[in-house]
């Protein structure tokens, strides 16, 4: 197919994992050095080398949780001898790298830039190791004042009051809602999650960049035991993303014409064929349907439409896999049945490859580029999920260019908006119907407390917390969704120092 000069393409990728058994006792280098290393690797991968880095005119750095520099983009530009006109340090979230890539591609199409570097790194495993040694992690160029963490929305008082902090709890709530909607028995649903994830661990075992290079059986992932404790029902430790890793990855994009000019071989180029992002409500209880993601459905369909293809034509997938529900919702959105033979990941996924904070998708893209280069002409689809099942993105890629149809954002926004937003009631005294729930376990593996999202008679939702041992046992052995709880509001002091209300629950 003919290609226009402005068509964007990935011309170079680089990634590295600093495994604990392959680095010094000091661990991984600081993120600035990691950025530089993988950026240079991506430039070499393009065959253009350092001269491409020095000519970068758009430098995009993924937010780094390990360490905040005084001016991260300027520090990296100095290291690679670049003078980019556009300099951007991103916000947070699992969709970030693909958003940076597709927005850069739009600027390339518009003729605003020609050469873009997207790069990210985390040395969180090293930082944890330093902390365990009783020391404080430190790197170069600290800011004069520590910048605030870039939360995109304030914490909801009701979620604070009910300790809905960890992503593992939020995503477990979504999976349990999905299970109840499908009327799958509790034990069978957990086994389905393990059966979905075991092949991913096998892919990670064969991936030199994966953090855990161990193939795990279904029972190994499914069975709760001291080394694989239950975290938030239905998830064991081996079903959850690992964020404390030492990893870096980079992607370089240019226009097709620029790739010609700097001599990038045709077989190194991977073209962005279609993309789309969409957004579900911010807070868990606001999701009208807790068992699916309308935003995923709309974004995936639009990404495939803009690529001029369908899911049956996609040969390679890398679906965001922080927890089972992100995979299950994506499979539902794409129409992928349990019997679909296509692997769900090219990296091994976040529980086994590792999920370095906001930068996993840069590794997803770097790996997908290599896969597509070895399967010329095939199509690959990557996805990302951010916050509590709020942000979603899909990107379609191939070594073969195609007609670019920009996503119809207004259509997608309208489709998602038509589902509405559930209203949250902070305090409720009386009966409530369970819409979904989960049980939190301590580090010793014992059940500690449970959280439910409940439907109220006025059409709103509330959160409820329970700790009665008998109710905790019921929640992991019988279907609690649809049952009635009696709630009693109690005053609590929130983490932000303010007063709030928690709803304590018991079986009615």
N, C-alpha and C positions, 0 to 999 in steps of 0.2 A: 504494500500500500504506500502511496506517496505520502510524504511527511512535510509539513510546513516548517520553515526555518525557526519559528518561535516555539515549536513543540518542546515541552520540558522533558528531560530524561535524567535518570540517575546514572552517573558515569563512574562513581567510585564509592566504595564502602570499606570500612575498617572497624574491627572490634577486637577486644581482648578481655580475658578474664584472668585476674591474678589469684589463682588457686592457693589456698593456705599452704599446701605441700610443695609449692613451686616458687615461693617468694621468701625473702629474708624474714627474720623474726620481727622486723619493723612493719611487715605487711606491705600493702600496696602503696605506691607513691601518692602524693596529694592530687586532688582532682585536676588542677591546672596542668600538671605533667601528664595525667591520663588523657585529658582532652587533646593535648598536643600530639601525643603518640598515635592515637587513633585517627586524628585529622591527617597526619602525615601518611599513615597507612592507607587511608582512603584516597589521598592524592596519588600515591604510588599505584594503587589498584586501578586508577584511571589510565595509567601509563604516562600521564602528563607530569607527575612529580611535583616538586616544591614550587615550580613556577605557577602552577594552578592555585596553590594555596596563597601565594603572594598576590595573586590577581583577584581573590575573592572580593566581591562587592556587596555581599549580604551574609552576615555572620549571625547565626541563630544558636544560642546556647540554652540547653534544657536546664531548668531549675535544678540545683544541686542541694540535697539535704545534708550532705556530709559537712560542708563548710561554705560560709558566705564570704566572698571576696569583696574588696572595696569597689571594684569595677571589673567583674568577671570577663565581660566581652572584650574590653580594652586590653586586659592582661593576656588573653589568648591571642588577640590580634598581634600584639607585640611579639609573642613567642613564635608565631608563624610568619612574621614580617608582612602582614596584610594591612591594608588601609581601607576596610569596607565602608561604603557609604551608609549602609543600613546596619545597625547594631542592635540586637534584641536579646534580652534575657527573659526567659519565659516564666509563666506561672506554673502551677502544679497540675497533676492529673495524668491518668494512664493514657489519655488520648493525645497528649502534648506533641510527641514527635511527628505523628501523621498530620496533625493540624499545621505544624510548622512547615512540613514538606508541601502539603497541598496549597497553603497560602503562598509559599515561595513560588510554587509552580504557576499560580495565577499571576504573580508579578513578572515571571519570565514570559508568560504568554502575552502580557501587556507591554512587554519591551522595557520594563522598569529596571530590571537587573538581568545579568547573564550568568553569573556564577554564585552559587549559594552553598554554604557549609552549615549543616545541622549536626550538632555534637552534644553529647552528654556523658556524664560519668558519676559514679558513686563509689566511695570507699567506706561504706557503712560497716562492713565486717571488720575492717581495720580499726574503725572508730570504736566499735564494741570491744575489740580486743584491748585497745588502749584504756578504755574505761574500766574493764575488769582488772587491769593491772594497777588501778588506783591513780591513773594519770589522766590528764585532760588532753583531748585531741587538739592539735594546732597545726595550721598550715600558713602559707605566706599571704601577704597583703590583706590582713584583716581590716574590716571596715572600722571607721572611727566610732560608729554606733551600730549595734546589732540590729539589722532590719527586722521588722515583724514578719512572721510566717505568712505567706500570701494566701490566706483562706479566701475563697471566692464568695462565701456566704457566711453570715453569723451562725453560731450554734443555736439551735432551737431550744428554748427553755425546757420544753417537755422532753427532748432527747437528753439534755444534760441531767435533768432530774431522774431519769431512768437509766443513766450510765450507758447510753447508746453511743459509745465512743469508737470502738474498734470496727474496722471494715469487715472482719470475719463475722461479727454479729449481724451487721446489716445484710450481708450477702446470704447468710444462713436463713434469715427471715424470708428473703425472696424465694429461696429454694424450697423451704417448707410450704410456702403458699402454693408454689407450682405443683408440688407433690400432692397436696390435698385436692387441687383442682383436677388432677388426673386420676385421683382415687387409687394411687399406688400405695401399697403397704409400706410402712416405715422401713423395715429391714430391706425390702426389695429395692426401694429408692436409693438407699445408701449403697447397696451393691451396684446399682446402675452407675452411680457417680464413680465408684472405684473401677468399674469396667471401662468407663470413659477415659479415666486418667492413667490407667496402667500402661497402655500403648504409648502415651506421651512420655512416661519415664524411660521407656525403651529408646525413644528418639533422643532424649537427653543423654542417655548412656553412650550413644554413638557420636555425640556432639562435643568436640574438644572445648568449646566455649561454655558448656553447661557447668553450673556450680555443683550439682549433684549428678555424677556420671554413674548412676546405679539404676539398673532396671528393676522395677518393683512389681511383684505379682498383685493380682486383685486382692487377695486376702491380706497381703502385706500392707496395702493401703487402707483396707476396710477395717481391719481388726484394731481396736483400741488396746494399748498396752503401754508400759512405761516409756518406751522410746517413740511411741506414736499415740500420744494421749488424745483423748477427745478434747477439742478446743471449744467449738460452739456447734451443738447438734444441728445438722448431721455430719459435721466436718471433723475428721481427725487431722493431726498435724500434717500428714502427708497429702492431705487434700487442699492445703492452703499455700498461698504464695510465700516465698521467702524473699524478704527485702534486704536483709543484712548480707550483702554480697559486695565484692570488689570488681566492678565491671565498667567498661567504657565502650562507646560505639559512635561512629560518625558516618554521615551520608553526604555526598556532594552531588548537586544538581547543576545542570547547565541547559541552555537551549540546544536544540539539534544543530543549529548553525554554529554555535560556539564549540560544540563537541567536534564538529568537522574542522573548525579553525585550529583547535589545539591538538588535533590528531588522535582523539580517542577512538580506538577501533570500534567498528560497528557491533561486534559481538560482546562488547563491554557495556553497552547501553541498555537500560531498562526503562521503559516509558510508563508514566502515570497515565492510565487509561480512563479511570473514573474515580470519583470520591464523593463523600457526603458525610456531614456530621449533623447530629440532632440531639435534643435534650429532653429528658424526662424530669419530673419535679425534683426539687432539691432534697426534701426530707422524706424518709422512708414511708411514714404513714400518709404522706400526700399522694402517693402513687395510687390512682384509682383502681388499677388491677395489679395486685401484688405478685401475680404469677406470670407476668409477661412484661415486655418492654415495647410499647408503641414506638418509641424513638428508635430503637434498634431496627424494628420492622421497617420503618419509613426510611431510615438512613441506608440500610443495606439494599433495599429495593432501588433507591435512587442512585446509589453508587454503581450498581449493576446496569441500570438504565443508561447512566451517563457513559459507561464503558461500552455500551452496545452489546451486552452479553447477558447470559443468565447463569444461575448457579450450577446448572448441569455442565456448563462449559468451563467451570473453574477446576483446574487440576490440582492446585496447591493452596492450602489454607493455613493461616496462623491466627486463630481466634483467641482473644484476650482471655486468660485463664486464671485470674487471681483466685477465684473460687468456683465451685461447681455451678452456681447460678449464672455467672457471666457466660460460661460455656453453654449451659442449657438454654438460656434466653437467646443466645446467638444462633444456636442450632434450630430453635423454633422459628426464629425470624427468617432464617434462610431456607427452611424446609428440609433440614438434614435429619433423617431418621436414625434410630439406633443402629440400623443395619447398613448405613452408608459406610463404604470401605475407605473413604478418603481420610487420612490422618488429619487431626484438628490442629496440628502445630508443625512447624518446621524447625523450631528451636528446642522443643521439649516442654515448653510452657513455663509459666511463672513458678509453680511449685517445685520444678526440677531443674530447668535451665536457670531460674532465678529471675526475680522481678525488681530491678534496681530503681525503686521509687518511681519517678515520672519518666524514666528513660527506657523502659522495657521495649517500647515500640521501635526505638532506633535499632536495637538488636534484631527485632522481628524483621524490619526492613532490610537490614544488612544481610541477614540469613536468606530472606526471600529472594533478594537480588542474586545471590550465588546459586540458589536452586533454579531460578528461571534461566540463568545463563547456561546451566547444564541441561535445560529442557526448553530449547529455543522455540518460541512461538506459543508456548503454553501460557495460561493465565493464572495469576496468583492473587489471592484476596487476604488482606490483613484487617484486623479490627482492634479497636481500643475501647476501654471503659474507664471512666473517671468518676471519682467521688463515690457516693452510695448509690450506684446504678443510675447516675444522673447524666453523665456525658458519654456520648457514643460516636464512634467514627469508623468508617470503612474506606479502604483504598484498594483499587484494582490495578495490577501491574502486568506488563508483558515485555518481552524483547521486541515484539512487533508493535509499531505505533498504530494508532487507530484514530478515527474521528473523535475529537474532544467535544463532549457536550457538557458544559458546566452544570453543576447540580441546580435544581430549581428549589432554592432555599425557601421561597415563600410558600410553595406547595407543601414541602415537608413540614414546615412550621405549622401550617394550617392543619395538616393531617394529625400531628401530635397534639396540637392544642385542642382539637375537637374532643379529646378524651377527658379534658378537664383536670382539676386538682382537688383532691379530697381535703376537707377542712379538719384541722387538728384541734381537739378540745384538750386543754391541759389537765383539768381536774374533773373527775366524775365519781359520783357516789351512787352505787346501785349496780344493776346487771349490765353486762356487756358481752357481746359475742366475739369469740376469738377469730380473727382473720388470718393470722399467722403467729408464729412463736419460735423461740429457740431456747436452749438451755446452755448456760455458760459453765465451763469446767475449769477448775484450778490446775495448777502445775502438777499436783499429785494425781490428777485424773478424775477427782471426785466432782460430782455435780454441785455447784454452789448456789446458783440462782437462775431464774428464768425470766424472759421478757416476752410479752405478748403485744401485738397490735390488735386492737379491738374495734369492732363496728358498734356504733351507738344508734339508738332509735331515731335520733334526729338527723341521721345521715352523715354525721361526722365520725372521726376516728380519735382514739386515744391510745396511749401506751399504758401498760400495766406490768408490774414486777411481782414475781412470786418466788418464795423460798421454802415453802413447806415441802419436806422430803417426799411425802406421798404424791404430791402434785408433780414434783420434779420427775419422779419415777414414771408416773402416768404419761407425762409429756414425751418420754423417750420410748414408750412401749405401746401407746394407743394414740389414735388421731385426736388431737386436741382442737384442731380447726373446726369451727362450727359449734363448739360447746359453749356453755354460758359460765362466765366467771362473775363473782360479786366483787366489785371494786370499792375501796375505801381510800379517799385522799388523805395523805399525811404530809405535813410540812417538812422540807429538807433544805439544806444549805447547798447551793450549787457550786461548781468548781470556780466560777467567776466571782464568788463571794456574795452573790445575790440570793434572795430567798426564792424558793420554788415549791412545787407540789408534785409528789410522787403518788401514783395510784397503786396501792398494794392489793394483790388479788388472791382469792381463794375460790375453790369450786363452789358454785351455787348449790 
